[in-house]
Amino acid sequence: MIGRGARWNCPGLKIGIRVHGTLNNWQDTDTGWTLEVAIPFASLLTLDKRPPDPGTVWKFQLARYDYSVHLPGDGRELSASIPLSKANFHLPGEWGSLRFDGDEDERYHSPFALAP
């Protein structure tokens, strides 16, 4: 676990951003934005440099605070990849789950279905 105030360096990290609207124009209403992140798996390996065992589950949350004088109310906007019950990013029980399966070939042949 990375402790409070710790730094995490991620060589090879790739980030892509797309604004669906106009950038830095507070006078209009935009429709949203998209963020893509590619994290090299090697940077997520455990301290003993082994990949997770099949069935291992990691919790994760991609979150963002936007503090702006142009936002109504308290001037902050919270965005999260998984909906939260309240404005608190420090609730790991509400984070998403990332499950590592076994054989790499299996995941490409597994049936895919949308949740109801």
Secondary structure, 3 states (H helix, E strand, C coil): CCCCCCCCCCCCCEEEEEEECCCCCCCCCCCEEEEEEECCHHHHCCCCCCCCCCCCEEEECCEEEEECCCCCCCCEEEEECCCCCCCCCCCHHHCEEEECCCCHHHHHHCCCCCCC
